[in-house]
Amino acid sequence: MENISKKIYEVLEESCNSCKSNLISLSGGLDSSIIAYFLKEKNPRSVAIISEDFVSTDLTYCQMISKEMKIPLSIYNVPTSIILDAIDNTIKILKNFNDIEIRNNVVMYLAMKWAKENNEKSIITGDGADELFAGYNFLINKPEKELENEIKRLCSIMHFPTQKIGKALGIEIESPFLNQNMIELANQIPTNVKVKEENGKRYGKWILRKTFEKYIPHQIAWREKSPMQEGAGTVGLTNLFESIISEESYVERKLTVEKEDGVVIRSRESMYYYKIFKKMFGSPVDNNSQETCPYCKHEVKNSKFCRMCGAFPI
């Protein structure tokens, strides 16, 4: 295991040091904290997106890593009105009404918008670590062989909306975990050290945590996976839409959309996003494909997840 950790350290160090950007998207999670550790000598800046009106989990952790690494941190406290405006632009860029993807990536949209407004031309993200090292919570309790196959599947279809958002805003995205040497190394690492028990609890990204627990605060090294939507607080959008769209209005609009568009809307939040999407792009229904999502009728290829509407499993 020491050899694996040594190699991970070396490859990530080289990958991080090759980054030209001076700005880190800092959540205080494992991945961005590792990046902060390697780049601290370059005196970078960092930014964290925190919802002003919803509960967020990142604030304490990103402040902790900022203090530990002596990296200046700008906290962008975002009111709901700005988040809702950003949702329109995120949907315009991503061209879907996928509630999970929008809740998560509106955070990155806001980070890149902040970067642009503060004259930054690029930003560093932790994209790729969850796919390569089994960071997602739904992977943790899978049997080893199934886990191995699922990691391979995820890595074969992984895509990062941050790239699309960055391109749209003119911000270059640098992702050290997606360096080709890092990808090749991760593919060689045994599954049983990607997910493993520590102090009676199973963790994804175990080998990353173990490798860097001596370099970053222990609370961060062993922090549970927290999606961007929880860290920044945009998960609160779900309850917001539940409260502002009445049951009667939702049911009426749901039936209308199903009748007129052939699209099954699964939540009030999806309804809100779908209305924006349809105004911009029209119907998502793909009549020419043999493999389509049972809900939105958009094409899906070799996936249990519909990127258009967010349905899972399909």
C-alpha positions as CSV (number, residue, x, y, z in Angstrom):
1,M,0.0,0.0,0.0
2,E,2.9,2.4,0.7
3,N,4.0,2.0,-2.9
4,I,0.6,2.9,-4.1
5,S,0.4,5.9,-1.9
6,K,3.8,7.1,-2.9
7,K,2.9,6.9,-6.6
8,I,-0.4,8.7,-6.1
9,Y,1.4,11.5,-4.2
10,E,4.0,11.8,-7.0
11,V,1.6,11.8,-9.9
12,L,-0.8,14.2,-8.2
13,E,2.0,16.5,-7.2
14,E,3.2,16.7,-10.7
15,S,-0.3,17.2,-12.1
16,C,-1.1,20.0,-9.6
17,N,2.2,21.8,-10.2
18,S,1.5,21.8,-13.9
19,C,-1.6,23.9,-13.3
20,K,-1.3,27.5,-14.5
21,S,-4.4,28.9,-12.8
22,N,-4.1,30.9,-9.6
23,L,-7.6,30.1,-8.4
24,I,-8.9,27.0,-6.7
25,S,-12.6,26.1,-6.4
26,L,-12.5,25.2,-2.7
27,S,-15.2,23.2,-1.0
28,G,-13.2,21.9,1.9
29,G,-13.8,18.4,0.6
30,L,-11.0,15.8,0.2
31,D,-10.3,16.5,-3.5
32,S,-10.0,20.3,-3.4
33,S,-8.1,20.2,-0.1
34,I,-5.5,17.9,-1.7
35,I,-5.1,20.3,-4.5
36,A,-4.8,23.2,-2.0
37,Y,-2.1,21.3,-0.2
38,F,0.0,20.9,-3.3
39,L,-0.5,24.4,-4.5
40,K,-0.1,26.3,-1.3
41,E,3.5,27.4,-2.1
42,K,2.3,29.1,-5.2
43,N,0.2,31.5,-3.2
44,P,-3.1,30.8,-5.0
45,R,-6.5,32.3,-4.2
46,S,-9.6,30.3,-3.6
47,V,-13.3,30.7,-3.8
48,A,-16.2,29.0,-2.1
49,I,-19.9,29.3,-3.1
50,I,-22.3,29.3,-0.1
51,S,-26.0,29.8,-0.3
52,E,-27.2,32.8,1.8
53,D,-30.6,31.3,2.4
54,F,-30.2,27.5,2.7
55,V,-28.2,25.3,5.0
56,S,-24.7,24.5,3.6
57,T,-22.0,22.1,4.9
58,D,-18.9,23.5,3.2
59,L,-18.3,26.7,5.1
60,T,-16.5,25.4,8.1
61,Y,-14.4,23.0,6.1
62,C,-13.3,25.4,3.4
63,Q,-12.4,28.0,6.1
64,M,-10.4,25.3,7.9
65,I,-8.3,24.3,4.9
66,S,-7.8,28.0,3.9
67,K,-6.4,28.7,7.4
68,E,-4.3,25.5,7.4
69,M,-2.7,26.1,4.0
70,K,-2.6,29.9,4.4
71,I,-4.6,30.3,1.2
72,P,-6.8,33.4,0.9
73,L,-10.5,32.4,0.6
74,S,-13.3,34.5,-0.9
75,I,-16.7,33.3,0.2
76,Y,-19.4,34.2,-2.2
77,N,-22.6,34.3,-0.2
78,V,-25.3,33.9,-2.8
79,P,-28.9,35.0,-2.3
80,T,-31.7,32.8,-3.7
81,S,-32.6,35.4,-6.4
82,I,-29.0,35.2,-7.8
83,I,-29.2,31.4,-7.7
84,L,-32.4,31.4,-9.6
85,D,-30.9,33.7,-12.3
86,A,-27.9,31.4,-12.5
87,I,-30.2,28.4,-13.0
88,D,-31.5,29.9,-16.2
89,N,-28.0,30.3,-17.5
90,T,-26.9,26.9,-16.3
91,I,-29.8,25.3,-18.2
92,K,-29.0,27.3,-21.3
93,I,-25.4,26.0,-21.2
94,L,-26.1,22.4,-20.2
95,K,-29.2,22.0,-22.4
96,N,-31.1,19.8,-20.0
97,F,-33.5,20.0,-17.1
98,N,-31.8,17.4,-15.0
99,D,-32.5,18.5,-11.4
100,I,-29.4,16.7,-9.9
101,E,-27.0,18.1,-12.5
102,I,-28.5,21.6,-12.3
103,R,-28.5,21.8,-8.4
104,N,-24.8,20.7,-8.4
105,N,-23.5,22.6,-11.4
106,V,-25.2,25.9,-10.7
107,V,-22.6,26.0,-7.9
108,M,-19.8,25.8,-10.5
109,Y,-21.5,28.3,-12.7
110,L,-21.5,30.8,-9.8
111,A,-17.9,30.0,-9.0
112,M,-16.8,30.7,-12.6
113,K,-19.0,33.7,-12.9
114,W,-17.3,35.0,-9.8
115,A,-13.9,34.2,-11.3
116,K,-14.8,36.1,-14.5
117,E,-16.0,39.1,-12.6
118,N,-12.8,39.1,-10.6
119,N,-10.6,39.1,-13.7
120,E,-9.6,35.4,-13.4
121,K,-9.1,33.5,-16.6
122,S,-9.1,30.0,-15.2
123,I,-10.0,27.9,-12.2
124,I,-8.8,24.6,-10.7
125,T,-11.4,21.9,-9.8
126,G,-11.4,18.5,-8.2
127,D,-13.3,16.8,-11.0
128,G,-12.5,13.2,-11.6
129,A,-11.6,11.9,-8.2
130,D,-15.0,10.5,-7.4
131,E,-15.1,8.5,-10.6
132,L,-11.5,7.3,-10.5
133,F,-11.4,6.4,-6.8
134,A,-15.0,5.4,-6.1
135,G,-16.0,8.5,-4.1
136,Y,-19.8,8.3,-4.7
137,N,-21.9,7.1,-1.7
138,F,-23.9,4.7,-3.9
139,L,-20.7,2.7,-4.5
140,I,-19.6,2.1,-1.0
141,N,-21.6,-1.0,-0.1
142,K,-21.3,-2.8,-3.4
143,P,-19.6,-6.2,-3.6
144,E,-16.0,-6.0,-4.9
145,K,-16.6,-7.4,-8.3
146,E,-19.7,-5.3,-8.9
147,L,-17.8,-2.3,-7.6
148,E,-15.0,-2.9,-10.0
149,N,-17.4,-3.1,-12.9
150,E,-19.2,0.0,-11.8
151,I,-16.0,2.0,-11.5
152,K,-15.1,0.9,-15.1
153,R,-18.5,1.9,-16.3
154,L,-18.4,5.3,-14.6
155,C,-14.9,6.0,-16.0
156,S,-16.0,5.1,-19.5
157,I,-18.9,7.5,-19.5
158,M,-17.7,10.3,-17.1
159,H,-18.3,13.8,-18.3
160,F,-17.9,17.1,-16.5
161,P,-20.4,19.9,-17.1
162,T,-17.8,22.3,-15.6
163,Q,-16.0,22.1,-19.0
164,K,-19.1,23.3,-20.8
165,I,-19.8,26.0,-18.3
166,G,-16.2,27.2,-18.4
167,K,-16.2,27.3,-22.2
168,A,-19.4,29.3,-22.2
169,L,-18.0,31.8,-19.7
170,G,-14.5,31.9,-21.2
171,I,-12.9,30.4,-18.1
172,E,-10.3,27.6,-18.6
173,I,-10.9,24.6,-16.3
174,E,-7.9,22.7,-14.9
175,S,-8.5,19.4,-13.2
176,P,-5.4,17.7,-11.8
177,F,-7.2,14.4,-11.2
178,L,-8.0,14.2,-14.9
179,N,-4.4,14.3,-15.9
180,Q,-3.7,11.3,-18.2
181,N,-1.0,10.0,-15.9
182,M,-3.4,10.2,-12.9
183,I,-6.2,8.4,-14.9
184,E,-3.8,5.6,-15.9
185,L,-2.5,5.2,-12.4
186,A,-6.0,5.1,-10.9
187,N,-7.0,2.4,-13.4
188,Q,-4.2,0.2,-12.0
189,I,-5.1,0.6,-8.4
190,P,-7.0,-2.4,-6.8
191,T,-10.7,-1.8,-6.1
192,N,-10.2,-3.1,-2.5
193,V,-8.2,0.0,-1.5
194,K,-10.5,2.4,-3.3
195,V,-13.4,1.4,-1.0
196,K,-12.3,0.0,2.4
197,E,-13.3,0.0,6.1
198,E,-11.6,2.5,8.5
199,N,-12.5,2.4,12.2
200,G,-15.5,0.3,11.6
201,K,-16.9,2.4,8.7
202,R,-16.6,2.0,4.9
203,Y,-15.2,4.9,2.9
204,G,-14.9,5.6,-0.8
205,K,-11.6,7.1,-1.9
206,W,-10.0,5.2,1.0
207,I,-6.5,5.2,-0.6
208,L,-6.7,8.9,-1.2
209,R,-7.8,9.6,2.4
210,K,-5.0,7.3,3.8
211,T,-2.4,8.9,1.5
212,F,-3.2,12.5,2.5
213,E,-4.4,12.2,6.1
214,K,-1.0,13.4,7.3
215,Y,-0.9,16.4,5.0
216,I,-4.4,17.8,5.5
217,P,-6.6,18.2,8.6
218,H,-7.9,14.8,9.8
219,Q,-11.6,16.0,9.8
220,I,-11.2,16.8,6.1
221,A,-9.3,13.6,5.1
222,W,-12.1,11.5,6.6
223,R,-15.0,13.8,5.8
224,E,-18.0,12.0,4.3
225,K,-18.7,12.6,0.6
226,S,-20.8,15.7,0.3
227,P,-22.2,16.6,-3.2
228,M,-21.8,20.2,-4.3
229,Q,-25.5,20.8,-3.8
230,E,-25.2,19.9,-0.1
231,G,-21.9,21.7,0.4
232,A,-23.1,25.0,-1.2
233,G,-26.6,24.6,0.1
234,T,-28.4,24.5,-3.3
235,V,-30.0,21.2,-2.2
236,G,-32.4,23.6,-0.5
237,L,-33.9,24.4,-3.9
238,T,-35.9,21.2,-3.7
239,N,-37.8,22.4,-0.7
240,L,-38.1,25.8,-2.1
241,F,-39.9,24.6,-5.2
242,E,-42.1,22.3,-3.0
243,S,-43.2,25.3,-1.1
244,I,-43.8,27.8,-4.0
245,I,-45.5,25.4,-6.4
246,S,-48.8,24.2,-5.0
247,E,-50.0,20.6,-5.4
248,E,-52.9,21.6,-7.5
249,S,-50.8,23.7,-9.9
250,Y,-48.1,20.9,-10.1
251,V,-50.6,18.2,-10.9
252,E,-52.3,20.3,-13.5
253,R,-49.1,21.3,-15.2
254,K,-47.7,17.7,-15.0
255,L,-50.8,16.3,-16.8
256,T,-50.6,19.1,-19.4
257,V,-46.9,18.4,-20.1
258,E,-47.5,14.7,-20.3
259,K,-50.4,15.1,-22.7
260,E,-48.9,17.8,-24.9
261,D,-45.2,16.8,-24.9
262,G,-45.2,13.1,-23.9
263,V,-42.8,14.0,-21.0
264,V,-43.4,12.7,-17.5
265,I,-42.3,15.2,-14.9
266,R,-41.3,13.7,-11.6
267,S,-41.1,16.6,-9.2
268,R,-42.0,20.3,-8.7
269,E,-38.3,21.1,-9.0
270,S,-38.1,19.3,-12.4
271,M,-41.2,21.1,-13.5
272,Y,-39.6,24.5,-12.8
273,Y,-36.5,23.5,-14.8
274,Y,-38.5,21.9,-17.6
275,K,-40.4,25.1,-18.2
276,I,-37.2,27.0,-18.6
277,F,-35.7,24.3,-20.8
278,K,-38.7,24.0,-23.1
279,K,-38.8,27.8,-23.6
280,M,-35.2,27.7,-24.7
281,F,-35.0,24.4,-26.6
282,G,-38.4,22.9,-27.2
283,S,-39.4,19.3,-26.5
284,P,-36.6,16.9,-25.4
285,V,-38.4,13.9,-27.1
286,D,-36.2,12.0,-29.5
287,N,-38.5,10.1,-31.9
288,N,-35.6,8.7,-34.0
289,S,-33.8,6.8,-31.2
290,Q,-34.6,3.2,-30.2
291,E,-33.2,3.7,-26.7
292,T,-34.9,6.4,-24.8
293,C,-35.6,7.5,-21.3
294,P,-39.1,6.2,-20.1
295,Y,-39.8,9.6,-18.6
296,C,-38.6,12.3,-21.0
297,K,-38.2,10.2,-24.2
298,H,-34.8,11.6,-24.8
299,E,-32.0,9.3,-26.2
300,V,-30.0,7.4,-23.6
301,K,-26.9,5.3,-24.5
302,N,-25.7,2.4,-22.4
303,S,-26.6,4.2,-19.2
304,K,-28.9,3.8,-16.2
305,F,-29.0,7.5,-15.8
306,C,-30.8,10.0,-18.1
307,R,-28.7,13.1,-18.5
308,M,-31.6,15.0,-19.9
309,C,-34.1,14.7,-17.0
310,G,-32.0,13.1,-14.3
311,A,-34.1,9.9,-14.0
312,F,-32.2,7.0,-12.3
313,P,-32.3,4.1,-12.6
314,I,-33.9,3.7,-16.0
